[in-house]
Amino acid sequence: DPYYRFNDMMYRWISLDNWTYSRTFKTPFDIRKWQKVNLVFEGVDTVAQILINNITLGRTDNMFNRYSFDITSMIKEVNFVEVRFLSAVSYAAEQSRSHKAYSVPPACPPPVQKGECHANFIRKEQCSFSWDWGPSFPTQGIWKDVRIEAYNYYHLIYFSVTPFFVKRASQWSLEIEAIFDVVSPKPIAGRVTVIIPKLQTQRTFSVKLQPGEGSIVLLVNINKSSTVEPWWPNGHGKQTGYSMTTTFIMEAGSKIEKVSKAYFRTVELVQEPIPGSPGLSFYFRINGRPIFIKGSNWIPADSFQDRVTYDTLWLLLKSAADANMNALRVWGGGVYEQDEFYDICDELGIMIWQDFMFACALYPTDQNYLESVRAEVTHQVRRLKSHPSIILWSGNNENEAAIASNWFSIPSYDREVYIKDYVMLYVKNIREIVRTEDKSRPFITSSPTNGLESVKEGWLSQNPYDTHYGDTHFYDYSSDCWNWRVYPKTRFASEYGFQSWPSFSTIEKVSSPEDWSYTSNFSLHRQHHENGNDQMLQQIGYHFKLPQSPDPVKKFKDTIYLTQVMQAQCIKIETEFYRFSQSEIIKGEGHTMGALYWQLNDIWQAPSWASLEYGGKWKLLHYFAQNFFAPLLPVAYEDKGVLNIYGVSDLHVDHKLTLRVVVHAWSSLEPVCTLAKDSVTVTAQSAVPIYKESINGLLERCRNCTRKSCVITFWLVGEAGLQSPVNHHFLSSLKDAVGLEKTQLSASVSKRDDVYVFVLQTTAIAPFVSLDVGSIKGRFSDNGFLMTEKEKVVVFYPWEPTSVEELEKSLTLTTLVDVV
């Protein structure tokens, strides 16, 4: 296994060598009957010479491009095809060397990443040369389908369907674009028929195809007497799609029938003045409705893309939807995902913020490079633009910030060169292509960006992290994460996070017993973020006692558990801060309309910012996300000794609710006091203050309570079973908590239909109860919770067949008081 222990280093030689792939194949058809035969590579990773029958067809230099070679005159009945790869590492180094005019930083990744240099000189998955959460495996090979196409008159290369709502006519229309290769020497005339049975829509067009590559664009107006159900994001409605058949019948007598889905949704990125605040808003309106974006950031699911199957993608994306996420950002240092990824997002209602594949670097803009990028962008936009899930194209990850904050120490007299390159690449090339190819969704040049303000400042703002514009990325590992004041009251938080370790069962698969300590060579080797392991301990130390067990494996497991508790609690506090800031402006800041934490998934088994471990297991953070992204949630924060509770709602109607506030002493399962506040109105799609009381006043009312001896829990209840998750507010650090007792915690397991029911019983209040069934695949209905009642029922949803016996045998229960 390349992921085992130190194999990323042991196997480094593979990426430094050149490799050739070859095979012999028989042509499955009579070659004389076809006017044109193409050899098509959907994806070649990355630098290769392609030959058939010892004749060179051409070269590839871009992993994200599709390559098609005309082999009409070379194909025989039996053929020999070769793909001769050049090491991506040596190619990138050579490109960098031959770029003599000026350097294009960064040359190499930080040493802690144990990576390769000059990733920015090759159009390849940038993180395959290493990243701060992933290994260096610069793969080379054929990473997508290869096929032969033969045709006589014309061939359909791309087909896309994009919806528009025409306000004047209050009518939906679809723009259908078909791109053909026409081999006939003269134009071909014909008819195209589009049928959408469910919408009683049928249209026929006369078309003419010119020789060579060309496109036809058809506008189909939807029958006005049909009710069109739009596509909605997860949590806001259905993901309706309509079956549609497009038939091309040309005079040459050949017919192409294309069956596809039509989705109807509009997207606007709203940047307009806000009363009482400088700057501009930054939020998404879907089908005319403002939507608070809740989700995370997506990185490649594996260093070896061929291991990423439909099932891998389904598991990770379904876990995002199950945690109440409605959006993911496909980050710009990975790959444009496979078709199935976007199909699943369409189906689950997960909106996609799609970066182009440029990240944390400056890039060259010589002619060959730009040409390759133009082909890449054109291909990817044509391939992906029919997906309703994609709501935004973004030019790059953090490159505006890299220039503005001078990450690469560029002397001021050289800045202009790099600014010119930046505008050339993202504005004059990528943006222009996107505007030509896809008018149906917004484009921003970078993330973070100040949006329209960046445009006004010549595409590079002074401070791309300005909270009054655009989106922000924010990381701070040294301040206490429980202090909400350190977080930016931004318009849109598109990246923020804290690291944790994956569970022991995940680490165990790729390590040996001598590795099982927090300070082992293995633990240091897997941590690719400078001082990351220490930063986690520092953050844990603010509120929890650090593990002191004399047994090294117990100490390691306790530390892993605490990193997950810390990460979950930190991101909960930060995300709740962003959610309750959506409806208010304080000192000119606020109206936050998006929270995408870094990051959703893992590329291997290592400490990282992810909430899903490699293999899909939920960390405690992911269980917390299910709650902090809930459609209805009460959120508490303290300000100058006063407890404020906000009601946050993504629901489409106002609700009259009851707020229940329960105060517990750590030493007893019986509440000290219970307060209910009736008929609290929580407004649709907003965050409103619903409760305010000084902590001292509250503690006086609930006698026998001090900050250290008590904890507050609270939730919202409405009609017809409407209920929010139970939330909690700690009045002191848990290392200072008085009265916490070691609990007798037990669980009984039984099977019910296709799920398993765990009944937990406790003799005392138990903070951060974690259920872990080792490497049995599946997830719980809740985990990492504060247990304040004698009994709690948790459901386990298996992802593979298991049994009560297996679950009982694998189960470990951990709570904060078990850490010694």
N, C-alpha and C positions, 0 to 999 in steps of 0.2 A: 504494500500500500504506500503510495507516494507520500501520504500524510503521516505515516508512522514515524514517531520520534523525530530524528534529525534528517529524514530522507530528502527534505527539500534541499539540503546542502549536499548530501551524498549523490543525488541525481543531477546535480548542476551541469555535469559534463554533457548531458543529453541535449540541452538547449544551446550548447556552444558548438555542437557538431552540425554538419549539413546532412540532410536525410532525403532519400528519394523513394517515392511511392510509385509502383508500376503494376500493371496487369495486362493480360491479353483478354480481349473479348470478341465474341462473334457478333456481327451486326444482325439484329433480330428481324430485319425487313430487307426487301429487295432495293438496293441502293439506286438502281437505275430509274426507279419510279418517282423519285423525289427531286424537285428542283433545288431545294435548299436543305442542308443538314447542319445543325449546330451542336457543338459540345458546350454544355452550360454548367458552370460551377456556381452554386448559390453562395458558397463561402469557402475561401482559401485562407489559411492562417500561416504565413502572411506573404513572405517573399519567395516567389517560385517562378521557374521557367516551365512552361507546359508544352509537351511534345506529343504528336501522334505519328506513329510509323516513322520515327526519327526526324520528323519535320517540326521545327519550332513554330508553335501557334502564337505564342506571345508570352508576356510576363505579368505577374500579379505583384502588387505591393500594398494592398489594402484589404484588411480582414473583413471590413464592413461592406465591401462592394460585391456586386454580382458580375461574373465574367462570362461572356458568351463568345465562342470562337467559331467562325465559319469553316467547316471541315468538308464541304461538299466535294471538293476535288481530291481530298486525301483519303476519305474513308474507303475501306475495302471490306471484303467479307469477314476477314479475320484481322484484328487490329491490335497494335501494341501502344498503350498510352502510358506516359510518364509524367510525374510531377516532381521536379527537382527543386527541393527547398534549400534555401540559404538560411543559416542561423539568424534569427531575428536580432539577437544580441549583437552579433558582429555587423549586421547590416545597419542597425541604428547607430553604432559607433562610427561606421564609415560615413554615413550621411552627416553626422555631426562634424566629423573631420573635414568633409568637403564643403561645409557651410563656412567659408573663410571670412566673409565680410565682417561678421560680428558673432559673438556667442549667443546662444538661445538657452537661457537657464530654465530649470535647474539641470546641472550636468548629471547628478546622481541622487538617489534617495538617501535619507539619513542612514548611517551605518546600522542603527538598531533594526532596520527593516531587512537587512541582509539581501538587498535587491540588486538589480542590474541597472546600468546607466542609459541615459538618452532615450527614454521611452517616448519623449515628445517628438522624436525624429522618425517615428514609424507609426503608420495608421493601423494600430493593433490595440487590443484591450490594454489600456494603460496600466491597470493594476496587475497584469500578468508579469510585470517586472518587479512586483512587490507593492505593498501599501501598508498603512499603519494597523491594518487588521488582517492582512493576508500575506501568504508566502509568495516567493518568486518562482513561478513555473512558466517560463516563456515558451509555451507550446508551439509546435509547428505541425501542420497537417491539414487534412480536408475536414472542415468542421460542419459543413452542411451538405445537402444533396448534390450529386453530380448526375446529369442525365443527357440523353441525346434527343434532340427534337428534329423531326423531319416534316416538311410541309411544302405545298405546291404553290399556293396563291398568296395566302396571307396568314399571319400567325399573331395571336393575341399575347402581348408581353405583360402589360399591366392592366388591371381593371379596378376602378375605385368608384365608390358611391358616397357623396357627402351631402348632408341635408342643409337647407336654408329655409328660414321662415320669412316670408315676404309680408312685412307689416301692412303695407298699403292694401294688399288684397286679402289680408289675414288668411294666408294659405301657405301650406308647406310645399316646398319643391325639392327635388333631388337633382344634384348635378352628377351625371355619370360620365366618367372619362375612361376611354379605352385607347390604349397605345398599341399600335400594330407594327409588325414588320411586313411590308408588302413586297413580294418577289416578282410579281408580274411587271413587265416593262411599261404597261400603260395603266391609267387609273382604273379602279374596280368600283362599280356602282352596286348598290344593294339596299336592303331594308333592315332596320333594327326594330325589334318589337320588345317593349318592356311591359311585364305584367306583374302587378301586385294584387293577387286575388282578394286578400282581406280588406284592402282599401278600395275595392272596385275601380282600380286604376289600370288602364291599358292604353299605351301610346305606341304609335308606329312612326318611324322617321325614315326619310330617304337620305342615304349618305353616300359619299364618294371618298374612297381611300386613294391617296396619291402614292406612287412608287417610293420605296425607301421606308424609313421609320417616321411615322406620323400619328397624330392623335385625333380622335373625334370626341367632341364634348356635347352631350345632350342634356337638355333641361326638361325634367319630367314634372309637371304640375300634378299634385295629388288631388283626386276627386274631392270637391268641396263638401259633398254631402256625407263623406266618410269621417268618422271621428278618429283622429290620429292620437294614439297613446304615445307620449314621448318616453325616451329613455331617461331614467332617473338614477342618481348616485345611490349607493347603499344607504338605507335608512330614510330615504326621501320619496320612495315610490318604486314602481316596477321597472325592470330592465327589458321593456318590450322591444322586440325586433320583428320585422315583417319579412316573410319569405318573398323572394323576388326572382323572376326569371328574365334574363336578357338574351334574346336570340338574334344572332347576326346571320342573315341569309344574303349571300353575295351572288352576283350574276355568274361567277365562275362555277357556281353550283355547290360550293362547299358551305357547310353550316356550322356555326359555333354556338353552343348553348351554355350560358354562364348562370349558375344558380348561386344566389348570394343572399345576404340579409341586409335589409335597409333599417337603419335606426334614425330616429328623429330626436335631435336635441340641439339646443343652441348653447354657446358658451361666450361669455364676455368677461374680460379682465377689466374691472372698473377702477380707474384711477382718476378721482375727481376731488375738488376741495371739500374739506370737512369743517362744518361750523365750529368755531372755538379752537381751531388747531391750525398751525402752519402745515405745509406739506399737502400730500394727497393720500386718498385711500388706496388700498391694494387688496381687492377681493374678487372672488369669482361669482358670477351670476350664471346659473344653469337653468335654461328654460325660463328666464326672467326672474328666477328666485335666488336671492343671495344665499350661498351655502358656506357654512363654516367648515373648512377643510381639516379633517382629522385623519392622521395616519403616520407614515414613516417613510424611510428612504430605503430603496432596493439596491442591493449590490449583486454581482453574479453569484449564483447559487453553488458554484463549484469552480475550481481552477481548471477543470477539464469539462468543457461544455457538453461533450457527448454523454456525460453521466447525468445531465439534467434532462430528465424525462418529463412527460406530461404529468405523471403522478407526483414527481418532485414539486413541480410548479403548482399543481392543484392544492397540495398539502399546505404550502407556504402561503398562497394567496387566500385560500379558504380560512386559514388561521388569522390572516389580516382582517377579513370580513367578519369573522366570529368575534374579533376583539372590537367591533363597532367602528372599524376604520372605513373611510370612504375614499381614501386617496393614497397613492404611493408616488414617490419621486424616483424615476429611473435615473440613477446618478451617472454623471458624465465620465467616470473613469472605468466603466465596465464595458458592456456590449449593448447594442440595440437588441432587445430581447426577441426570442423566437415568436413566430405567429401565434402559437398556442398560448403564450403568456398573455397577449392582448385579447385573445378570444375569451380566456377565463375571466379577465378583468371586465370585458363587455358583459359577461354573464352574471358576474357577482356585483356589478355596480361600483367597481373600484376605479376612480378617476386617476389618470396618469399624467404627471408632470414629466415630460420627456426631455431630458438633456441630450444635446449632441455630445459625441464622445471626445471631450476635451476637458482635462481636469488639472488644477493646481500646477499649471506650468505655462510658459510662453511657448509659442509654436512658430516654426519657420513659415515663410510665405513665398518661397520660390515657385516658379511656374509649374513644375512637375507636381509639387506638393499640393498646390491649389487645385490643379486639374483633378487629382485623385480625390480630394475632399469634395469637389463639386459633383463628381460622379457618385460618391458615397451619399451625399445629402439628397441628391435627386432620387436615387434608388430607394433610400429609406423612407423619404416622405411619400413617394408613390406607393410603396409597400404597405405603409401603416395608416395612411390618412383616412381610410374608411372606418377606423375603429372609434366608436363614440366615447370610449374610455379615455382616449388621449385628449386632454383639454388645453395643453400648452406645449409649445416648443421652446426650449431654452438653449441658448448658444453654447454655454460652457459652465463648468463648476469652478467658481472662485477666482477666475482669471482677471476679472475687473478689480476685485479686491487685491489680488496679488500685485497688480501695477500700482493701484492707489496707495496701498500700505507698504509698498516697496519691499516685498518679501525677499527679493533676490539681490538686494543692495545695489541697484543700478544707479550709477552716478547721474545727477540731474541733467548733465549735458547730453546724455545718451537716451534719455527717456523718450524723446520724440520718435526715435526709430521703432521702439517697441509699441508705442501708441499707434503709430501708422500701421504696423503689422496687425495689431489687434483689430483696428477698424477694417482693414483689408480683409481679414479672415472672417470675422463674425458678422460684419455689417454689409460690406460690399459683395461678399460671396454667399455665406450661409443665409443671411437674412433675405437677400434678393431672391435666392432660389426658393426659399420657403414661401415668400410672398407670391411668387409666380405659380408654384405648384399647389398651394393650399391656402385658399382665402377664408377657410371656415373656422380657423382658431387663432388665438393670439400668439405672438412671438416676443420673447424678451432675450436680450443679448447674453445675460449672465445671471448667476445666482451666487451670492446675494447681489442685488442691484437696486438702484433707486428708481427703476422703471422710467417713466417719462422725464424725471429729473435728470437721470443719467444721459438720456438722449439729448436733453437741452444743454448739458455740459460737454457735448461732443462725444457722447457714448462712454465717457469715463468720468464718474463722479468723484469729487474730492473724497467723500466718505461713503462708500457703498453700504456701510452698516447703520446709516442714519435711520433712526426709528420713525421718522416722519414720512418716509417713502419706502415703497417696495418691500422686499423681504430681507430678513437677517439670518445669519448663522451665528450661534453663540455658544462658546465653550468656556467653562471656568471650573478648574478642578481643585483650586485651593480654597476658595471661599466656601463657607458652610452652605450646602445646598438647601437646607431647610429655611434659609433666609430669602424670602421672595423678592426682597428689595434689590438683589444682585441681578435679577433678570430684566432684559430690555422690554419695555412696554411698547412692543413693535407692532407694525401693521400686519406682519405675517412672519411667523417663525418657521423657516423651511429646513433648519438643521440645528439640533442641540442634543446633548447627550452625556452619558456617563458610562464608563466601562463596568463590566463584571466578568467573572469566570463562568464558563459553562459547567453543568453538573459533572459530578465525579464519573457517572456512568458514560458520559460522552468523552471525557478525557482518557478514561481507562482503556478504551479501544485502541488508542494510538500511543500508549506509554507503557513503561514497565515499572515495577514497584519502586525502584530507586528514584523515579521521577516524582513520586507523590509527596512533594512538599512545595510550599509556596516560593521557596528560594532555591529550588533545584536548578541545575543547568537547563533542564527541559522547560521549567516554568519561565525562566528568563529568555530562553530561545523563542518560545511561543509569543512572548509579549513584544509586539512590534511598535509600540508607542513609547517614546522616551519617558522613563520613570513611571510608566503606567501602573505597575504593581504597587509601587510606593504611594502613588496618588490615591489608589483605592483604599489602602490602609488608613491614610490620612483622613479621607472623607468618612470612613467607617468610625474612626476614633472620635469624631465630633459628638456622636450620639450613642455609640455602642461600645461595650467592653471588648477588647481584642482577645482572640482565643489564646489560652495559655496551656492547653493540655500537654502533658508530658509525652503522650502517644503521638508521634509525628503524623500518622495517617488521619487520626481523629482531628488533629489541629488543622490539617490541610482541608478536610471536609468542612469543618466549622468555618474556615476562612472563605471557602467557596460560597457557602450558604450566606455568610454576612455580605460578601460582595454583591450577591443577588438581591438581598434585602435592601442594601444601601442604594443600588442602582434603581430598583423599583420605586423606593420612597422618594429619591431625588427627582426622577422624571415625572412622578405623580405630582409633586409640589410645583414643578416648573410648568407642566402641561395645564394644571388647574389654574395657575396664574394666567396663562394665555387664554384659557376659556372664559374666565370671569372678566377679562379685560375687553371682551368683544363689544360691549354696549356703552362703554364710558370713555370719556377723554379726561385725563388728569394731567395738568400742566402741559397741555398740548399733545400728550401721548395717549395711545390706546386704539380703540376700534380694531383690535387684533382679530383677524379672520382666518387664521390658519396655524396649525401646529403639526409639523411633521418631524418627529424625533429621529435622531440618528442612532441606530439603523434597525431595519427589520430583521434581516437574515444574516447568516454566517457563511463564509466561503470555506472554512475548515474548523477544526476543533481547537479553539484558542481563546484567550481573553479578548473581548471586543465590546463594542457598544450595542451589539445585537440584542433583540428580545426573543428571537427564535434561534436555538442552537443549530449547529450543522446536523442535519438529519431531521430537523423540524420540531424537536422537543421545545415546549414552552418554558422559558425562564420565568421567574416570578414577575419580572417587568411585564411580560405579555399578559399575565393574569390581571395585573394592575391596570393595564391599558384597557382591558375589557370594561373596567369600571370607570376609569377617568375619561374614557371616550363615550360613556353611556349617553343615550339620547336625552335623558333627564338626570340631573345630578346636582346635589347641594355641595357647595365648596366653601370651606372655611379658611380664613386667614386672620392673623392677629396684627393689629396696628396700634401701637402705643397703649398696650394693655387692654385693648378692646377687641372682643371676638366679633368678627363680621361673617355672616353666612349669606352667600349668594345662591339663587336658584338659576341654574344654567339649563337651557332647553333648546334642543334642535327640533322639537315637535312643531307641527305646522299650525297648531291652534293653542290659544291660551288655556291654562288649566288652573282651577281652584284646588289647592292641595293643603294637606296638613303637614307641617314640619314637626317631626319628633326629635327631641334632643334628650339623650340619656347620659347621665354622668355615672361612671363606675369608679369605685376604688379598686386599685390594682389587686387588693387582697381579697376581693369577694365577687362571686358571680351574681350576687343580688345588687341591683342598681341602687346607688345612693339617692338619686332623685331623677324624676322624669318630667320633662316639660313638653307640652304640646302647644304649637301655635296653629290655630285653625284658620281656614280660609285665607291662605297665602296665595296671591295670584302670581303664577310664573308665566311671563309673557312668551308667546311663540318666538322661537329662534332669537333668543337674547339671553343676557345675564342680568338679573335684577337683585338688588339687596333685599333680603327677606328677614334678616334677624341681626340685632346688634345689642351687645351687652358687655359691660366691663367684666373681665375675668374675675376680678375681686368680688364684684357683686354676685356673680354666678356661684363662686365658691362659698360665699356667705349663705346664699340660699340653700345650697347643698351642703349642709353642715358636715363637719369631720373631713373636709376635703382640703388638700393643699395642692399646689401645682405638681409636686412630686408624687403625691399619693393617688391622684385621680386622672382619668382620661375621659374625653367627650366623644360620644358617637351620635350620629344624626342621619336622618333619611327623610325622604318625601313620600307621602302616600296620597293616592287620589281615588277617584271612582273606578269601577270596573277593573279592579286589579292593577291599576297603574301604580308602579312603585319604582323608586330610584334604588340604586345600590346603597348599602349602608356605608357611610363615610366616617372618618374619625379625625380627631385633632389632638395631637400630643401637647400637653401643657409643659413638659420638660423633656430633656434627653432621656432616653430609656436607660442609659447607664446610671442615671441619677434616680430612677423610679424607685419609690419606696413601697414595699408590700408585695412585690412580685414573688410568687412562690413557684417551686418546682412542681409541675403538674403530673398527675397520672393521666396520660393521654392514650386512649385506645381506639381501635377502629374495627368494626365488623364489616365484612364484604359479602354482598350477595348479587346474584345476576337478575336483571329484569329486562326482558326482551333482548335487545342487542347491546344494552349498556350495563355497567356495574355500579351498584350503589354502596358507597362507603358511609357508614354511620359512625361519626366521631363522638367520643365522650370525654369530657375533661372534668377534673376536680378543682381547677382554678383557672383564672383568666390566662389565656395563652396568646402572646403576641407573635405575629408572623408565623403562623402554622404552615409548615410546608409538607405536602405529601409527595413522595417520590417513589415511583415504581421501577427505578433503574432503567434498563433499556427496553422495557415493554412499550411499544409505540402507541401513543394515544394522548389524550389531554383530559384534565379535570374541568368540572364546571366552575370551580373557584379554587384559589390556592394563595398561600401567603397571607391569609386573612388574620384579623384580630378576633380571637374566639372569646366571646363574652357570655355565652350561654352554655349550659351543661351539655347540650347535644346539637350537633350540626350534621346535615346530610349533604354529602358531596357526590356528584355523579362522575363516573369515569367513562369517556367515550373512546373505545379502542379503535385504532387504525389498522389493526391486524388481529387475527384470531388469538384469544388468550383464554384464561380460565380463572375461577375464583382462587384455586390453589396457587397458580402462578403469581397472581396479584398479591395474595397474602404473603407468599414467600419473599417477594421482591420489595414489599412496602417498607419504607422508612419514614417515620414521622419526626420532624424536627421543629422545635420552637425556640424562641430567643433564649429561654432559660436553660436549654440543653447545651448551649455553648459555654464551655468552661475555659 
